[in-house]
Structures are given as structure tokens and as C-alpha cells.
Amino acid sequence: MNKFIEKLFGIDKLKAETEAAVRAAEESKKLAEEAALAAERAKEAETQAKLSPKDRATRKKEPWVSVLDTHVNKENIRNGFFELDWNEYFIVQLKQAGYGADGDPDEEIVDRWFRDIVYNMFSESGVDTSRGAGYINVVPISKGKSEVS
């Protein structure tokens, strides 16, 4: 009987139209949410693309170090220096590896690590590591950057 009355007054059509409108609204809402997420991802990707490798690593809270430049003294080929750059997460990693402690200047921590790297390269290459090699001079340029010569 209810169906007959609904059909007689066109209520069944109104119900069907309402249900269709609700489904369409839900689908539209879902599409809008997906579009907003895609826009957010695109904006983040654009931001990431504009960052330097150091800034990207720092943003991800990952250790990062790089050799920015190397210089060789033209008058004495045995002298030169490397310009290094790093982020604070690299310093934390070096401290965890035993290269420094809280309170040690970042440049000294990096210097200890760099000396170890050079020593290991010489050892693996068969170079006598017991001979004197002069000294390594570390000059802080700015926070997170030093000139090593």
C-alpha cells in the first residue's frame, strides 16, 4: 500500500532523485578531497624541487655532507684544501660514531672524521701512513661550512 501511495503522489521519484543527488554529492566530495591531496603533493614537490640538496636532507632530518670545492696550491702541489659543507644531522651522526661530544666545535668533529677518511684512503692505497703529512688547518667560514687545508 505504501508503494502505491508513493507512486501515486510521485514520492518514489523524489526518493530516487534524492538518493541520486546524495550519491553525486558524496562522489563530488570524494573527488574534491582527492584533488586537494593532489594539489598538496604537487605543492610539496615544487617546494622540494626548489631546495638545495642540503636543505632537502635537513628537512627530512637526514645527515648530509658535501665537498663544495677543492683547491691545490699551484706553487706547491702538496698543499691545498677542501671546502666542506654539512648539516646538523651529520654532526649528530658523527658524535654517535665517536668523533665528538657535546660542546666540541662542529669543525673539530668534522676534522676528526675527515682525517680518518684520508687515513683510510691512504691505508687502502698502500701509502705509508706513518710518515708526517704536515697539518690540517680548519677555518670556519660560516655555520655548517669550513675550509680545510
C-alpha positions as CSV (number, residue, x, y, z in Angstrom):
1,M,0.0,0.0,0.0
2,N,2.8,2.4,0.9
3,K,4.4,1.8,-2.5
4,F,1.2,2.5,-4.3
5,I,0.8,5.8,-2.4
6,E,4.4,6.8,-3.1
7,K,3.9,6.0,-6.8
8,L,0.6,7.8,-6.9
9,F,2.0,11.1,-5.5
10,G,5.4,10.7,-7.2
11,I,7.2,10.3,-3.9
12,D,9.1,7.3,-5.3
13,K,10.6,9.5,-8.0
14,L,11.6,12.1,-5.4
15,K,13.2,9.5,-3.2
16,A,15.2,8.2,-6.2
17,E,16.2,11.7,-7.2
18,T,17.3,12.4,-3.6
19,E,19.3,9.2,-3.4
20,A,21.0,10.0,-6.7
21,A,21.7,13.6,-5.5
22,V,23.2,12.2,-2.3
23,R,25.4,9.7,-4.2
24,A,26.5,12.5,-6.6
25,A,27.3,14.8,-3.7
26,E,29.4,12.1,-2.0
27,E,31.2,11.4,-5.2
28,S,31.9,15.1,-5.6
29,K,33.2,15.4,-2.1
30,K,35.5,12.4,-2.7
31,L,36.8,13.9,-5.9
32,A,37.4,17.3,-4.2
33,E,39.3,15.6,-1.3
34,E,41.5,13.7,-3.9
35,A,42.1,16.9,-5.8
36,A,43.1,18.7,-2.6
37,L,45.5,15.9,-1.7
38,A,47.0,16.0,-5.2
39,A,47.4,19.8,-5.0
40,E,49.1,19.4,-1.6
41,R,51.5,16.8,-3.0
42,A,52.2,19.0,-6.1
43,K,53.0,22.0,-3.9
44,E,55.3,19.9,-1.7
45,A,57.1,18.5,-4.7
46,E,57.5,22.1,-6.1
47,T,58.9,23.2,-2.7
48,Q,61.3,20.2,-2.6
49,A,62.5,20.9,-6.1
50,K,63.4,24.5,-5.1
51,L,65.5,23.3,-2.1
52,S,69.2,22.6,-2.2
53,P,70.3,19.0,-1.5
54,K,71.4,20.2,1.9
55,D,68.0,21.7,2.6
56,R,66.2,18.7,1.4
57,A,68.2,16.4,3.6
58,T,67.8,18.8,6.6
59,R,64.1,18.9,6.0
60,K,64.0,15.1,6.1
61,K,66.2,15.2,9.2
62,E,68.9,13.2,7.4
63,P,72.7,13.6,7.7
64,W,74.3,15.4,4.8
65,V,77.9,16.4,3.9
66,S,79.4,17.5,0.7
67,V,82.8,18.7,-0.7
68,L,81.9,22.1,-2.2
69,D,85.3,22.8,-3.7
70,T,88.9,21.6,-3.8
71,H,91.9,23.9,-4.2
72,V,95.5,23.0,-5.0
73,N,98.4,25.4,-4.4
74,K,99.9,25.9,-7.9
75,E,103.3,26.7,-6.4
76,N,103.4,23.6,-4.1
77,I,101.2,20.7,-5.2
78,R,101.4,19.1,-1.8
79,N,99.3,21.9,-0.3
80,G,95.7,22.6,-0.9
81,F,92.3,22.5,0.8
82,F,88.8,21.1,0.6
83,E,85.7,23.2,1.4
84,L,83.2,21.1,3.1
85,D,79.5,21.8,4.0
86,W,77.3,19.8,6.3
87,N,74.1,19.9,8.3
88,E,73.4,19.4,12.0
89,Y,72.2,15.8,11.5
90,F,75.6,14.9,10.1
91,I,77.2,16.3,13.2
92,V,74.8,14.2,15.3
93,Q,75.8,11.1,13.3
94,L,79.5,11.8,13.8
95,K,79.0,12.2,17.5
96,Q,77.2,8.9,17.6
97,A,80.1,7.3,15.7
98,G,82.5,8.6,18.3
99,Y,84.0,11.6,16.5
100,G,83.0,14.2,19.1
101,A,80.9,15.0,22.1
102,D,78.5,17.8,23.1
103,G,80.4,21.0,23.4
104,D,83.0,20.2,20.7
105,P,83.0,22.7,17.9
106,D,81.4,21.2,14.7
107,E,84.6,22.0,12.7
108,E,86.7,19.9,15.0
109,I,84.3,17.0,14.8
110,V,84.3,17.1,11.0
111,D,88.1,17.4,11.0
112,R,88.4,14.2,13.1
113,W,86.2,12.4,10.6
114,F,87.9,13.9,7.6
115,R,91.3,12.9,8.9
116,D,90.0,9.3,9.4
117,I,88.7,9.2,5.9
118,V,92.0,10.4,4.4
119,Y,94.0,7.9,6.6
120,N,91.8,5.1,5.4
121,M,92.2,6.1,1.8
122,F,96.0,6.1,2.2
123,S,96.0,2.8,4.0
124,E,93.8,1.1,1.3
125,S,96.1,2.6,-1.4
126,G,99.2,1.3,0.2
127,V,100.6,4.7,1.1
128,D,102.8,4.8,4.3
129,T,100.5,6.4,6.9
130,S,103.3,6.7,9.5
131,R,105.1,9.5,7.7
132,G,104.4,13.1,8.6
133,A,101.9,14.8,6.5
134,G,102.0,18.3,7.9
135,Y,98.9,19.5,9.5
136,I,95.3,20.1,8.6
137,N,94.0,23.6,9.1
138,V,90.3,24.1,9.6
139,V,88.9,27.6,9.1
140,P,85.2,28.0,9.9
141,I,83.6,30.0,7.1
142,S,80.0,30.1,8.4
143,K,77.8,27.8,10.4
144,G,78.0,24.4,8.8
145,K,80.9,25.3,6.4
146,S,84.6,25.1,6.9
147,E,87.7,25.4,4.7
148,V,90.1,22.5,5.4
149,S,93.7,22.9,4.2
